Amino acid sequence: MNKCFSLLTVLALLLSSCTAQNKKEKKTNSDSIAAVSQSQITPAADQLSQYLPILKGKKVGLMGNQTSVVGKNNEHLVDVLLREKVNLQFGFAPEHGFRGNVERGEKVSNDVDTKTGLPLYTLYGGNEKQDSIVKSIDVMIFDLQDVGARFYTYITSLHRVMELCAKHNKELIVLDRPNPCGDQVDGPVRKDDKFKSNVSFHKIAMIHGLTVGELAKMINGEKWLEQGKQCKLTVVPVANWDHTKMYDLPVIPSPSLPNHLSVRLYSSLCLFEGTEISVGRGTDWPFQVVGYDNPIYGDFKYTPGEKSGMVKHVEGKGQTMYGYDLRGIDADKQKFTLKYVLDFYNKMPDKTKFFTRAEFFDKLAGTDELRKQILAGKSEKEIRKSWEKDLKEYKEMRKKYLLYADFN
C-alpha cells in the first residue's frame, strides 16, 4: 500500500512538473507572439512609399512633435522628409510644443527647430498668421500620437488643421498611428456646445475609440468643419493593427504620460484635474498614483515636487499626499472607470470642497450632469446607465468611419 501510494505520489509530481513546464512554455510562447505582434505594427509614417510620391514637387507643411517618429530608431519625421528632399516649409506645434517640452496649457510661441532650422508656428491658442502660412503650401501632413481620450488636445489640433486646409483648399495627409486605448468606447458623449472647449472639442464619447485618421474621416463625414466644409483628406492607415491590439507607444506623447500604464490610466484619472486631488504630477509616476493631504485617502504616501515638464500646476506641491499606488497593476487590463473619482469624493469629509474647479471638470466631462450625479451620491452603475442611449448612437456613427477591425 505504501509502495503504491509512493508510486502515485511520484507520478503526480512528475505530471505536475510537466504541466507547470507546459504552462511556462505556453506563457513564453504567448509573450513571444505578443512581442512579434507589436513589432509588426507599422505606423503610417514608417510607410514612406505610401506618401512620399504625393509630396513630390510640392510645398509641404507638417503638424508634428516628438511622437512624429519613423522606424526602429525613432528618427524624427522632419529629418526623414528633409533627407528625402521633400520641400518642407514649416512645422505647426500642438499643445506641448514641437519637441514635447512645453507644459500643459502653457503658451506655445513661434520659434525655429534648433536642429533643422525649420520655422515653427503654433496652432495651440490661435495664431494670426495661420491663414497666410497655410496658403503658402500645397499639402499639409498631420502626424501626432493621440491617446484616445476626448480631453487630450492633439485631436483639437487635428480639427484646426482641417479647418485651415478646407478654407484654403489644401490637401491634408493624416499619417495614422494606433490608439493605445482603442479597445474601448466609454464615458459621456458631449452634446451641448456650452461645454465645448479645447479639452472637449468634438461631440464624441469621452473615450472615443478612434485613431486620428478615423476621427478625421468622422469630422469630414459629419461636416463638423465651419460652414459644413470638407477637407481634401488622405489617411495613410497603420499596417497590422486593429482595435483589439495593445500598443505600447515608442515615444511618450507628453511629459506627464511617461509609460504605457500612465496612458491606460489617463482616461480615468484626468477628471481629477477638475479638483485639487493629485494624480502624481511633480513625481516620477504621473497618472500612476493618486492622493490628497489626509491619511483617510490611503496608506501610500508621496510628496509632489518639481519635475521637468511638470513644474507648473502641480497639485499638492511640497505636501505629503495619501492615497493609492497603482504602479503594480496590469496596464493592458485598465479601462475607463469612475471608481477612483467616486472613492475620493466619498472619503472627503467636506464634500463641498471636492469640485474646486467645477467649470473645468464639466469641460473635461463634456457635461455638468456627471458632476451633479456625483454630488447626488449616484453609483457608477447608475451613472453609466444614463450614458447608454448617447453611447449607442455614438457607436453607430463611429462604425461608418472605422478603418480597422473593431474590438466587438
DRENDRENMI-254019 format. One record per residue (C-alpha): residue number from 1; residue in three letters; x, y, z. Coordinates in Angstrom, 1 decimal. Example, Ala and Ser with C-alpha at 12.3 -4.5 7.8 and 13.67 -1.06 7.14 Angstrom:
+-----+-----+--------+--------+--------+
|   n | res |     c1 |     c2 |     c3 |
+-----+-----+--------+--------+--------+
|   1 | ALA |   12.3 |   -4.5 |    7.8 |
|   2 | SER |   13.7 |   -1.1 |    7.1 |
+-----+-----+--------+--------+--------+
% end
This chain:
+-----+-----+--------+--------+--------+
|   n | res |     c1 |     c2 |     c3 |
+-----+-----+--------+--------+--------+
|   1 | MET |    0.0 |    0.0 |    0.0 |
|   2 | ASN |    2.8 |    2.4 |    1.0 |
|   3 | LYS |    4.7 |    1.5 |   -2.2 |
|   4 | CYS |    1.6 |    2.1 |   -4.3 |
|   5 | PHE |    1.0 |    5.4 |   -2.6 |
|   6 | SER |    4.6 |    6.4 |   -3.1 |
|   7 | LEU |    4.5 |    5.5 |   -6.8 |
|   8 | LEU |    1.3 |    7.5 |   -7.2 |
|   9 | THR |    2.9 |   10.4 |   -5.5 |
|  10 | VAL |    5.9 |   10.3 |   -7.7 |
|  11 | LEU |    3.7 |   10.1 |  -10.8 |
|  12 | ALA |    1.6 |   13.1 |   -9.6 |
|  13 | LEU |    4.8 |   15.1 |   -9.0 |
|  14 | LEU |    6.0 |   14.3 |  -12.5 |
|  15 | LEU |    2.7 |   15.3 |  -14.0 |
|  16 | SER |    2.6 |   18.5 |  -12.0 |
|  17 | SER |    6.2 |   19.3 |  -13.1 |
|  18 | CYS |    5.3 |   18.6 |  -16.8 |
|  19 | THR |    2.1 |   20.7 |  -16.6 |
|  20 | ALA |    4.0 |   23.6 |  -15.0 |
|  21 | GLN |    6.7 |   23.4 |  -17.6 |
|  22 | ASN |    4.0 |   23.3 |  -20.4 |
|  23 | LYS |    2.3 |   26.4 |  -18.8 |
|  24 | LYS |    5.7 |   28.1 |  -18.6 |
|  25 | GLU |    6.4 |   27.3 |  -22.3 |
|  26 | LYS |    2.9 |   28.5 |  -23.3 |
|  27 | LYS |    3.4 |   31.7 |  -21.4 |
|  28 | THR |    6.8 |   32.2 |  -23.0 |
|  29 | ASN |    5.3 |   31.5 |  -26.4 |
|  30 | SER |    2.4 |   33.8 |  -25.8 |
|  31 | ASP |    4.8 |   36.6 |  -24.7 |
|  32 | SER |    6.9 |   36.0 |  -27.8 |
|  33 | ILE |    3.8 |   36.2 |  -30.0 |
|  34 | ALA |    2.8 |   39.5 |  -28.3 |
|  35 | ALA |    6.3 |   40.8 |  -28.9 |
|  36 | VAL |    6.2 |   39.8 |  -32.6 |
|  37 | SER |    2.7 |   41.3 |  -33.0 |
|  38 | GLN |    3.9 |   44.6 |  -31.5 |
|  39 | SER |    7.0 |   44.7 |  -33.8 |
|  40 | GLN |    4.8 |   44.0 |  -36.9 |
|  41 | ILE |    2.6 |   47.0 |  -36.2 |
|  42 | THR |    3.7 |   49.7 |  -38.7 |
|  43 | PRO |    2.5 |   53.3 |  -38.2 |
|  44 | ALA |    1.8 |   55.2 |  -41.4 |
|  45 | ALA |    4.9 |   57.4 |  -41.0 |
|  46 | ASP |    7.1 |   54.3 |  -41.4 |
|  47 | GLN |    5.4 |   53.5 |  -44.8 |
|  48 | LEU |    7.3 |   56.1 |  -46.9 |
|  49 | SER |    6.3 |   54.6 |  -50.2 |
|  50 | GLN |    2.6 |   55.4 |  -49.4 |
|  51 | TYR |    3.1 |   59.2 |  -49.0 |
|  52 | LEU |    6.4 |   60.4 |  -50.4 |
|  53 | PRO |    5.1 |   60.2 |  -54.0 |
|  54 | ILE |    2.2 |   62.5 |  -53.0 |
|  55 | LEU |    4.7 |   65.1 |  -51.8 |
|  56 | LYS |    7.0 |   65.2 |  -54.8 |
|  57 | GLY |    7.3 |   68.6 |  -56.3 |
|  58 | LYS |    5.0 |   70.2 |  -53.7 |
|  59 | LYS |    5.5 |   72.7 |  -50.8 |
|  60 | VAL |    4.8 |   70.9 |  -47.6 |
|  61 | GLY |    3.8 |   71.8 |  -44.0 |
|  62 | LEU |    3.9 |   69.5 |  -41.0 |
|  63 | MET |    1.9 |   69.3 |  -37.8 |
|  64 | GLY |    4.1 |   67.2 |  -35.6 |
|  65 | ASN |    6.0 |   66.8 |  -32.4 |
|  66 | GLN |    8.3 |   64.4 |  -30.6 |
|  67 | THR |    5.9 |   61.5 |  -31.4 |
|  68 | SER |    6.4 |   62.0 |  -35.1 |
|  69 | VAL |    9.0 |   59.3 |  -35.5 |
|  70 | VAL |   10.0 |   56.9 |  -38.2 |
|  71 | GLY |   11.5 |   53.4 |  -37.9 |
|  72 | LYS |   13.1 |   51.4 |  -35.1 |
|  73 | ASN |   15.5 |   54.2 |  -34.3 |
|  74 | ASN |   12.7 |   56.7 |  -33.8 |
|  75 | GLU |   14.1 |   59.2 |  -36.3 |
|  76 | HIS |   12.1 |   62.4 |  -36.4 |
|  77 | LEU |    9.8 |   62.7 |  -39.4 |
|  78 | VAL |   11.3 |   66.1 |  -40.1 |
|  79 | ASP |   14.8 |   64.7 |  -40.5 |
|  80 | VAL |   13.4 |   61.9 |  -42.8 |
|  81 | LEU |   11.5 |   64.3 |  -45.0 |
|  82 | LEU |   14.4 |   66.6 |  -45.4 |
|  83 | ARG |   16.7 |   63.7 |  -46.2 |
|  84 | GLU |   14.2 |   62.6 |  -48.9 |
|  85 | LYS |   14.4 |   66.1 |  -50.4 |
|  86 | VAL |   10.8 |   67.0 |  -49.5 |
|  87 | ASN |   10.3 |   70.7 |  -49.8 |
|  88 | LEU |    9.3 |   71.2 |  -46.2 |
|  89 | GLN |    8.3 |   74.8 |  -45.4 |
|  90 | PHE |    7.3 |   74.9 |  -41.7 |
|  91 | GLY |    6.1 |   73.0 |  -38.7 |
|  92 | PHE |    3.0 |   73.5 |  -36.7 |
|  93 | ALA |    3.3 |   72.7 |  -33.0 |
|  94 | PRO |    0.5 |   71.3 |  -30.7 |
|  95 | GLU |   -0.1 |   72.0 |  -27.0 |
|  96 | HIS |    3.2 |   70.6 |  -25.7 |
|  97 | GLY |    5.4 |   72.1 |  -28.4 |
|  98 | PHE |    7.3 |   70.6 |  -31.4 |
|  99 | ARG |    9.7 |   68.7 |  -29.2 |
| 100 | GLY |    7.2 |   67.9 |  -26.5 |
| 101 | ASN |    8.8 |   70.0 |  -23.7 |
| 102 | VAL |    6.1 |   72.6 |  -23.1 |
| 103 | GLU |    3.9 |   72.2 |  -20.0 |
| 104 | ARG |    0.1 |   71.6 |  -20.2 |
| 105 | GLY |   -1.9 |   74.7 |  -21.0 |
| 106 | GLU |    1.3 |   76.9 |  -21.3 |
| 107 | LYS |    1.7 |   79.3 |  -24.3 |
| 108 | VAL |    3.5 |   77.8 |  -27.3 |
| 109 | SER |    5.3 |   80.5 |  -29.1 |
| 110 | ASN |    6.5 |   80.8 |  -32.7 |
| 111 | ASP |   10.1 |   79.5 |  -32.9 |
| 112 | VAL |   12.6 |   77.7 |  -35.0 |
| 113 | ASP |   13.5 |   74.0 |  -34.7 |
| 114 | THR |   17.1 |   74.2 |  -33.4 |
| 115 | LYS |   18.2 |   71.0 |  -35.1 |
| 116 | THR |   17.0 |   71.7 |  -38.6 |
| 117 | GLY |   16.3 |   75.5 |  -38.7 |
| 118 | LEU |   12.7 |   74.8 |  -39.8 |
| 119 | PRO |   10.3 |   77.7 |  -38.9 |
| 120 | LEU |    7.8 |   76.6 |  -36.3 |
| 121 | TYR |    4.4 |   78.1 |  -35.6 |
| 122 | THR |    1.7 |   77.4 |  -33.0 |
| 123 | LEU |   -1.8 |   76.2 |  -33.6 |
| 124 | TYR |   -2.5 |   76.0 |  -29.9 |
| 125 | GLY |   -4.2 |   79.1 |  -28.6 |
| 126 | GLY |   -4.5 |   80.7 |  -32.1 |
| 127 | ASN |   -2.1 |   82.4 |  -34.4 |
| 128 | GLU |   -3.0 |   85.4 |  -36.6 |
| 129 | LYS |   -0.5 |   84.2 |  -39.3 |
| 130 | GLN |   -2.1 |   80.8 |  -39.7 |
| 131 | ASP |   -4.0 |   81.7 |  -42.9 |
| 132 | SER |   -1.0 |   83.1 |  -44.8 |
| 133 | ILE |    1.2 |   80.2 |  -43.6 |
| 134 | VAL |   -1.2 |   77.5 |  -44.9 |
| 135 | LYS |   -1.9 |   79.4 |  -48.1 |
| 136 | SER |    1.8 |   79.3 |  -48.9 |
| 137 | ILE |    1.9 |   75.4 |  -49.2 |
| 138 | ASP |    0.3 |   72.7 |  -51.4 |
| 139 | VAL |   -0.1 |   69.9 |  -48.9 |
| 140 | MET |   -0.2 |   69.5 |  -45.1 |
| 141 | ILE |    0.9 |   66.5 |  -43.1 |
| 142 | PHE |   -0.6 |   65.6 |  -39.7 |
| 143 | ASP |    1.4 |   63.2 |  -37.6 |
| 144 | LEU |    0.7 |   63.2 |  -33.8 |
| 145 | GLN |    0.2 |   60.3 |  -31.4 |
| 146 | ASP |   -3.1 |   60.5 |  -29.7 |
| 147 | VAL |   -4.1 |   58.6 |  -26.6 |
| 148 | GLY |   -7.8 |   58.0 |  -27.1 |
| 149 | ALA |   -9.4 |   60.5 |  -24.7 |
| 150 | ARG |  -11.5 |   63.4 |  -25.8 |
| 151 | PHE |   -9.8 |   65.8 |  -23.5 |
| 152 | TYR |   -6.3 |   65.1 |  -25.0 |
| 153 | THR |   -5.8 |   68.2 |  -27.1 |
| 154 | TYR |   -4.0 |   66.8 |  -30.0 |
| 155 | ILE |   -7.3 |   66.0 |  -31.6 |
| 156 | THR |   -8.3 |   69.6 |  -31.2 |
| 157 | SER |   -5.2 |   70.5 |  -33.2 |
| 158 | LEU |   -6.3 |   68.0 |  -35.9 |
| 159 | HIS |   -9.6 |   69.9 |  -36.2 |
| 160 | ARG |   -7.8 |   73.2 |  -36.6 |
| 161 | VAL |   -5.5 |   71.9 |  -39.3 |
| 162 | MET |   -8.5 |   70.5 |  -41.1 |
| 163 | GLU |  -10.3 |   73.9 |  -40.9 |
| 164 | LEU |   -7.3 |   75.7 |  -42.4 |
| 165 | CYS |   -6.9 |   73.1 |  -45.2 |
| 166 | ALA |  -10.6 |   73.2 |  -46.0 |
| 167 | LYS |  -10.6 |   77.0 |  -46.0 |
| 168 | HIS |   -7.7 |   77.3 |  -48.4 |
| 169 | ASN |   -8.4 |   74.2 |  -50.5 |
| 170 | LYS |   -5.2 |   72.4 |  -49.4 |
| 171 | GLU |   -4.7 |   68.7 |  -49.2 |
| 172 | LEU |   -4.2 |   67.1 |  -45.8 |
| 173 | ILE |   -2.4 |   63.8 |  -45.3 |
| 174 | VAL |   -3.0 |   62.2 |  -42.0 |
| 175 | LEU |   -0.3 |   59.7 |  -41.1 |
| 176 | ASP |   -2.3 |   57.4 |  -38.8 |
| 177 | ARG |   -1.0 |   55.8 |  -35.6 |
| 178 | PRO |   -2.6 |   53.2 |  -33.3 |
| 179 | ASN |   -4.9 |   54.3 |  -30.5 |
| 180 | PRO |   -3.3 |   52.8 |  -27.3 |
| 181 | CYS |   -6.8 |   52.9 |  -25.7 |
| 182 | GLY |   -8.6 |   52.0 |  -28.9 |
| 183 | ASP |  -10.1 |   48.8 |  -27.4 |
| 184 | GLN |  -12.9 |   50.8 |  -25.7 |
| 185 | VAL |  -15.7 |   53.4 |  -26.1 |
| 186 | ASP |  -17.0 |   54.8 |  -22.9 |
| 187 | GLY |  -18.0 |   57.8 |  -20.9 |
| 188 | PRO |  -20.4 |   60.7 |  -21.6 |
| 189 | VAL |  -20.9 |   62.0 |  -25.1 |
| 190 | ARG |  -20.6 |   65.7 |  -25.4 |
| 191 | LYS |  -23.9 |   67.0 |  -26.8 |
| 192 | ASP |  -24.2 |   70.7 |  -25.7 |
| 193 | ASP |  -21.9 |   73.3 |  -27.2 |
| 194 | LYS |  -22.0 |   75.0 |  -23.9 |
| 195 | PHE |  -19.3 |   72.6 |  -22.8 |
| 196 | LYS |  -17.2 |   72.9 |  -26.0 |
| 197 | SER |  -13.5 |   73.7 |  -25.2 |
| 198 | ASN |  -10.0 |   72.6 |  -26.1 |
| 199 | VAL |  -10.5 |   69.6 |  -23.9 |
| 200 | SER |  -13.9 |   68.7 |  -25.2 |
| 201 | PHE |  -14.0 |   69.9 |  -28.8 |
| 202 | HIS |  -16.0 |   67.2 |  -30.5 |
| 203 | LYS |  -19.4 |   65.6 |  -30.0 |
| 204 | ILE |  -17.8 |   62.2 |  -29.3 |
| 205 | ALA |  -17.6 |   59.9 |  -26.3 |
| 206 | MET |  -15.1 |   60.8 |  -23.7 |
| 207 | ILE |  -13.1 |   57.6 |  -24.5 |
| 208 | HIS |  -13.7 |   57.8 |  -28.3 |
| 209 | GLY |  -12.2 |   54.6 |  -29.6 |
| 210 | LEU |  -10.8 |   56.2 |  -32.8 |
| 211 | THR |   -7.5 |   56.8 |  -34.3 |
| 212 | VAL |   -6.8 |   60.3 |  -35.5 |
| 213 | GLY |   -7.3 |   59.0 |  -39.1 |
| 214 | GLU |  -10.7 |   57.7 |  -38.2 |
| 215 | LEU |  -11.6 |   60.9 |  -36.4 |
| 216 | ALA |  -10.5 |   62.9 |  -39.4 |
| 217 | LYS |  -12.9 |   60.9 |  -41.5 |
| 218 | MET |  -15.7 |   61.5 |  -39.0 |
| 219 | ILE |  -15.0 |   65.3 |  -38.9 |
| 220 | ASN |  -15.3 |   65.4 |  -42.6 |
| 221 | GLY |  -18.2 |   62.9 |  -42.9 |
| 222 | GLU |  -20.3 |   64.6 |  -40.2 |
| 223 | LYS |  -19.5 |   68.1 |  -41.7 |
| 224 | TRP |  -18.2 |   69.4 |  -38.4 |
| 225 | LEU |  -15.9 |   72.0 |  -40.1 |
| 226 | GLU |  -17.1 |   75.6 |  -40.4 |
| 227 | GLN |  -20.0 |   76.1 |  -42.8 |
| 228 | GLY |  -20.1 |   72.3 |  -43.4 |
| 229 | LYS |  -16.9 |   72.4 |  -45.5 |
| 230 | GLN |  -14.9 |   69.2 |  -46.1 |
| 231 | CYS |  -11.2 |   68.9 |  -46.2 |
| 232 | LYS |   -9.4 |   67.2 |  -49.1 |
| 233 | LEU |   -8.3 |   64.3 |  -47.0 |
| 234 | THR |   -5.9 |   61.3 |  -47.4 |
| 235 | VAL |   -5.4 |   58.9 |  -44.5 |
| 236 | VAL |   -2.5 |   56.6 |  -44.7 |
| 237 | PRO |   -3.5 |   53.7 |  -42.4 |
| 238 | VAL |   -1.5 |   51.7 |  -39.8 |
| 239 | ALA |   -0.5 |   48.2 |  -41.0 |
| 240 | ASN |   -1.1 |   45.1 |  -38.9 |
| 241 | TRP |   -3.1 |   46.8 |  -36.2 |
| 242 | ASP |   -6.8 |   46.7 |  -35.2 |
| 243 | HIS |   -8.8 |   47.8 |  -32.2 |
| 244 | THR |   -8.2 |   44.6 |  -30.3 |
| 245 | LYS |   -4.4 |   45.0 |  -30.1 |
| 246 | MET |   -2.5 |   46.8 |  -27.4 |
| 247 | TYR |    0.1 |   49.3 |  -28.5 |
| 248 | ASP |    3.0 |   50.5 |  -26.3 |
| 249 | LEU |    4.0 |   53.9 |  -27.6 |
| 250 | PRO |    7.6 |   54.2 |  -28.8 |
| 251 | VAL |    7.9 |   57.8 |  -27.6 |
| 252 | ILE |    6.0 |   59.4 |  -24.8 |
| 253 | PRO |    3.2 |   61.7 |  -26.0 |
| 254 | SER |    3.7 |   64.4 |  -23.3 |
| 255 | PRO |    5.7 |   64.9 |  -20.2 |
| 256 | SER |    3.0 |   63.6 |  -17.8 |
| 257 | LEU |    2.4 |   60.3 |  -19.7 |
| 258 | PRO |    5.8 |   58.6 |  -19.4 |
| 259 | ASN |    4.7 |   54.9 |  -20.0 |
| 260 | HIS |    2.0 |   52.5 |  -21.1 |
| 261 | LEU |    0.4 |   52.3 |  -17.7 |
| 262 | SER |    0.0 |   56.1 |  -17.4 |
| 263 | VAL |   -1.6 |   56.2 |  -20.9 |
| 264 | ARG |   -4.0 |   53.5 |  -19.9 |
| 265 | LEU |   -4.9 |   55.2 |  -16.6 |
| 266 | TYR |   -5.1 |   58.7 |  -18.0 |
| 267 | SER |   -8.7 |   58.4 |  -19.2 |
| 268 | SER |   -9.9 |   57.5 |  -15.6 |
| 269 | LEU |   -7.6 |   59.9 |  -13.7 |
| 270 | CYS |   -7.8 |   63.1 |  -15.8 |
| 271 | LEU |  -11.1 |   64.0 |  -14.3 |
| 272 | PHE |   -9.3 |   64.7 |  -11.0 |
| 273 | GLU |   -7.9 |   67.8 |  -12.8 |
| 274 | GLY |  -11.2 |   69.4 |  -12.0 |
| 275 | THR |  -10.3 |   69.0 |   -8.3 |
| 276 | GLU |   -7.3 |   69.6 |   -6.1 |
| 277 | ILE |   -6.6 |   65.8 |   -5.9 |
| 278 | SER |   -3.0 |   64.9 |   -7.0 |
| 279 | VAL |   -2.5 |   62.5 |   -9.9 |
| 280 | GLY |    1.2 |   62.4 |   -9.4 |
| 281 | ARG |    2.4 |   65.4 |  -11.3 |
| 282 | GLY |    5.7 |   66.5 |   -9.8 |
| 283 | THR |    6.7 |   62.9 |   -9.2 |
| 284 | ASP |    8.3 |   60.2 |  -11.2 |
| 285 | TRP |    4.9 |   58.5 |  -11.5 |
| 286 | PRO |    2.4 |   60.9 |  -13.0 |
| 287 | PHE |   -1.0 |   59.3 |  -13.7 |
| 288 | GLN |    0.1 |   56.2 |  -11.8 |
| 289 | VAL |   -0.6 |   57.4 |   -8.2 |
| 290 | VAL |   -3.5 |   59.3 |   -6.7 |
| 291 | GLY |   -3.5 |   61.2 |   -3.4 |
| 292 | TYR |   -4.6 |   64.0 |   -1.2 |
| 293 | ASP |   -3.4 |   65.6 |    2.0 |
| 294 | ASN |   -5.2 |   63.4 |    4.6 |
| 295 | PRO |   -4.4 |   59.8 |    5.7 |
| 296 | ILE |   -8.1 |   58.8 |    5.2 |
| 297 | TYR |   -7.4 |   58.6 |    1.5 |
| 298 | GLY |   -5.0 |   55.6 |    1.7 |
| 299 | ASP |   -1.8 |   54.2 |    3.1 |
| 300 | PHE |    0.5 |   55.1 |    0.2 |
| 301 | LYS |    2.5 |   58.4 |    0.8 |
| 302 | TYR |    4.3 |   60.6 |   -1.7 |
| 303 | THR |    5.3 |   64.3 |   -2.0 |
| 304 | PRO |    5.0 |   66.1 |   -5.3 |
| 305 | GLY |    7.9 |   68.4 |   -6.2 |
| 306 | GLU |    9.2 |   69.8 |   -9.4 |
| 307 | LYS |    9.9 |   67.7 |  -12.5 |
| 308 | SER |   10.8 |   68.7 |  -16.0 |
| 309 | GLY |    7.6 |   69.4 |  -17.9 |
| 310 | MET |    5.6 |   69.3 |  -14.6 |
| 311 | VAL |    6.8 |   72.4 |  -12.8 |
| 312 | LYS |    3.6 |   74.4 |  -13.2 |
| 313 | HIS |    0.1 |   73.4 |  -12.0 |
| 314 | VAL |    1.4 |   70.7 |   -9.6 |
| 315 | GLU |   -1.4 |   69.8 |   -7.2 |
| 316 | GLY |   -0.1 |   69.4 |   -3.6 |
| 317 | LYS |    3.4 |   70.5 |   -4.3 |
| 318 | GLY |    5.6 |   70.0 |   -1.2 |
| 319 | GLN |    2.8 |   68.4 |    0.8 |
| 320 | THR |    2.5 |   64.7 |    1.8 |
| 321 | MET |   -0.2 |   63.0 |   -0.3 |
| 322 | TYR |   -2.0 |   59.9 |    0.9 |
| 323 | GLY |   -3.7 |   57.6 |   -1.5 |
| 324 | TYR |   -3.1 |   54.8 |   -3.9 |
| 325 | ASP |   -0.1 |   53.4 |   -5.7 |
| 326 | LEU |   -1.3 |   52.0 |   -9.0 |
| 327 | ARG |    2.1 |   51.2 |  -10.4 |
| 328 | GLY |    1.9 |   47.4 |   -9.9 |
| 329 | ILE |   -1.4 |   46.9 |  -11.9 |
| 330 | ASP |   -1.7 |   45.3 |  -15.3 |
| 331 | ALA |   -1.7 |   48.2 |  -17.8 |
| 332 | ASP |   -3.4 |   46.3 |  -20.6 |
| 333 | LYS |   -6.4 |   45.5 |  -18.4 |
| 334 | GLN |   -7.1 |   49.1 |  -17.4 |
| 335 | LYS |  -10.2 |   50.6 |  -19.0 |
| 336 | PHE |  -12.1 |   53.8 |  -18.1 |
| 337 | THR |  -13.7 |   53.7 |  -14.7 |
| 338 | LEU |  -15.2 |   56.2 |  -12.2 |
| 339 | LYS |  -14.2 |   54.2 |   -9.2 |
| 340 | TYR |  -11.2 |   56.4 |   -8.3 |
| 341 | VAL |  -13.1 |   59.7 |   -8.5 |
| 342 | LEU |  -16.1 |   58.3 |   -6.6 |
| 343 | ASP |  -13.8 |   56.8 |   -3.9 |
| 344 | PHE |  -12.0 |   60.1 |   -3.2 |
| 345 | TYR |  -15.3 |   62.0 |   -3.3 |
| 346 | ASN |  -16.9 |   59.6 |   -0.8 |
| 347 | LYS |  -14.0 |   59.8 |    1.5 |
| 348 | MET |  -13.8 |   63.6 |    1.5 |
| 349 | PRO |  -15.0 |   64.9 |    4.9 |
| 350 | ASP |  -16.4 |   68.2 |    3.5 |
| 351 | LYS |  -17.7 |   67.2 |    0.1 |
| 352 | THR |  -18.4 |   70.9 |   -0.9 |
| 353 | LYS |  -14.7 |   71.3 |   -1.3 |
| 354 | PHE |  -14.2 |   68.4 |   -3.8 |
| 355 | PHE |  -15.1 |   70.2 |   -7.1 |
| 356 | THR |  -12.7 |   73.1 |   -6.6 |
| 357 | ARG |  -12.6 |   73.6 |  -10.4 |
| 358 | ALA |  -16.2 |   72.7 |  -11.2 |
| 359 | GLU |  -16.3 |   74.5 |  -14.5 |
| 360 | PHE |  -13.1 |   72.7 |  -15.8 |
| 361 | PHE |  -14.4 |   69.4 |  -14.5 |
| 362 | ASP |  -17.6 |   69.9 |  -16.6 |
| 363 | LYS |  -15.5 |   70.8 |  -19.7 |
| 364 | LEU |  -13.4 |   67.6 |  -19.2 |
| 365 | ALA |  -16.6 |   65.6 |  -18.8 |
| 366 | GLY |  -18.3 |   67.4 |  -21.7 |
| 367 | THR |  -21.4 |   67.9 |  -19.5 |
| 368 | ASP |  -22.4 |   69.1 |  -16.0 |
| 369 | GLU |  -24.5 |   66.0 |  -15.5 |
| 370 | LEU |  -21.6 |   63.8 |  -14.3 |
| 371 | ARG |  -20.7 |   66.3 |  -11.5 |
| 372 | LYS |  -24.3 |   66.6 |  -10.5 |
| 373 | GLN |  -24.7 |   62.8 |  -10.4 |
| 374 | ILE |  -21.6 |   62.5 |   -8.2 |
| 375 | LEU |  -23.0 |   65.2 |   -5.8 |
| 376 | ALA |  -26.3 |   63.3 |   -5.7 |
| 377 | GLY |  -24.5 |   60.2 |   -4.5 |
| 378 | LYS |  -25.1 |   58.1 |   -7.6 |
| 379 | SER |  -23.2 |   54.9 |   -8.0 |
| 380 | GLU |  -21.0 |   54.1 |  -11.0 |
| 381 | LYS |  -23.7 |   51.7 |  -12.3 |
| 382 | GLU |  -26.4 |   54.3 |  -12.0 |
| 383 | ILE |  -24.2 |   56.9 |  -13.8 |
| 384 | ARG |  -23.3 |   54.5 |  -16.6 |
| 385 | LYS |  -27.0 |   53.8 |  -17.1 |
| 386 | SER |  -27.5 |   57.4 |  -18.0 |
| 387 | TRP |  -24.9 |   57.2 |  -20.8 |
| 388 | GLU |  -26.4 |   54.2 |  -22.6 |
| 389 | LYS |  -28.6 |   55.9 |  -25.2 |
| 390 | ASP |  -26.0 |   58.5 |  -26.2 |
| 391 | LEU |  -23.2 |   55.9 |  -26.3 |
| 392 | LYS |  -25.3 |   53.6 |  -28.5 |
| 393 | GLU |  -26.0 |   56.4 |  -31.0 |
| 394 | TYR |  -22.3 |   57.4 |  -31.0 |
| 395 | LYS |  -21.2 |   53.8 |  -31.6 |
| 396 | GLU |  -23.4 |   53.6 |  -34.6 |
| 397 | MET |  -22.0 |   56.8 |  -36.0 |
| 398 | ARG |  -18.4 |   55.6 |  -35.3 |
| 399 | LYS |  -18.9 |   52.4 |  -37.3 |
| 400 | LYS |  -19.1 |   54.4 |  -40.5 |
| 401 | TYR |  -15.6 |   55.7 |  -40.1 |
| 402 | LEU |  -13.6 |   52.7 |  -38.8 |
| 403 | LEU |  -10.5 |   51.8 |  -40.8 |
| 404 | TYR |   -9.6 |   48.8 |  -38.7 |
| 405 | ALA |  -11.4 |   45.7 |  -37.3 |
| 406 | ASP |  -13.3 |   46.7 |  -34.1 |
| 407 | PHE |  -12.9 |   45.2 |  -30.6 |
| 408 | ASN |  -16.5 |   43.9 |  -30.6 |
+-----+-----+--------+--------+--------+
% end
